[in-house]
């Protein structure tokens, strides 16, 4: 498609009929897109809902909004049959007409200046290939007292009120929730095929967003945190329960070999793998020594142990299950 807009908001969704309405309402009420100082014209933008093989009424919800859509920016819908967040994002990039693509999950609710702040940041930082939002939690129920130790894994990102450059050496990257990608950076950096494709029913293997960002960073683009892009991430009660969290952390750990090795040259990977495995064993040992009496009763401690153990076996799991043949 011809690229002739400034910005695209892309909403990958799976069975999002109950969550989409509030997000679409908020996007209908975006402010400050008419008078950005970096523009000689009103911000030209669009919204694309990428239906990732939903089985509910997601399509009908979007169609009902389209029929009554009064905004100057279009609301578009497309269907991606291959399930997995990586496929949905790839489809969004292919469909997007904007120079920047801002990804919002269907449970991410932005403040009214999010689109304007997202576009302005990209114009101010031309070397930024991607940049993440400040993400506040909107808990359905209060989490345990020590939950702050693992909250960032649920896409909670509160790193202060100043822009922050993610340095490659620190091995830290923003989550995909509220992430903005410069389309040029994606097209130049991200390969056509991914190793990680995202969680699907029966498989919690994740971190496809980190794989994608690692390629962009590896190509020389900067990755930033932009605190002026604020969103609230609604987190339902079930996502704080053990039946969800243990498989969730297992999936993060099992994917770690991929995200750890993307920026390491092939010749150095055996040495890096040995170093990572030794460090994982150290973490497992120290965790056992410190929390052995709490492993069965403390949810946060159990999640951390699951992450360390799964990270250690990640290369063997991925090799055994054929991920490196993709």
C-alpha positions, 0 to 999 in steps of 0.5 A: 500500500502507498505510504501517505500518512504520518501515523498508524495505530495498529491494534492486534487482537484475539477475541477482543470483542469485550475489550475493543470498545473502550480502546476505540472510544479512547482513540475517537477522543485523541487530542492535539493532533491538529496543532503539533509544532513539528507539523505544517499540517494536521496530523494524518493518521489511521487506526487498523484493527488486526483480527488475529483469527478470533472466534468471537464477534470481534469483526462485528464490533469493528464493523458497528464502529465503522458504520457510525465513525465520525472521525477524520481519520479512518478505522480499518479492519483486516484479518490475519489467519496465522495465529500469533502476535508476530504474524499480527504485527507483520500484517499490520506493518504490511497494511499500515500507511503511516511512517510510524506504527503505534501498537496498542493491545486491546487491553491498553488504554492510552491517554488522550495525547498518546498519538500526538506524543508518539508522533512528536517523539519520532520526529524529534529523535530521527535515529529512534527505530522504536520507542515504548510507552510509560505503562501503568497497571490497572489491576482488577485486584491488588497483587501480592506485596512483593509483586513489583519484582515481576510486574515488568514482565506483565508490560508494566513500564514506569521508568521515570518522566524523562526519555531513556535510551535502551543501551544494547549492552544492558540487554533491556528492551521495552514491551510491545504494548504501547510500542511505536515502530518507525516503519523504515526501521522495520523494513530495513531490519526485521527478517521475513521469518521469525523464530518466535511467533507469540503465545497461542492456545497450548503454547505459551512460548513468547518474547516475539516482541523482543526478537523483533526489537533486537533485530532493529537494535542490531541494525543500528537503530536506537530504542527509546522509552518515551514517558509522554506516551502514557497508557494504562494496562488493564490486568484481570484477576486471572493473570495474577493466579498461579495457573496463568503465571507459571506457564507465562514465565515458563514461556518467557524463559524457554524463548530466552536463547533466541533473544539472548543470541540475536545480537551475538555473532555466530562464532561467539555464540558457543562461548556466550551460551556457556556463560549464560548457562553458568549464570542461570545455574548460579541464579537457580542455586542462589534462589534455592538457598534463599527461598527454599522454604517459600517456593511452594507458597510464595507466588512471586518466588515460584515465578522467578524460579520457573523463569530461571529454570526455563531460561537454562533449558531454553536452547535444548527445548528450542532445538528439540522442538524444531524452532531453529528449522523455521 
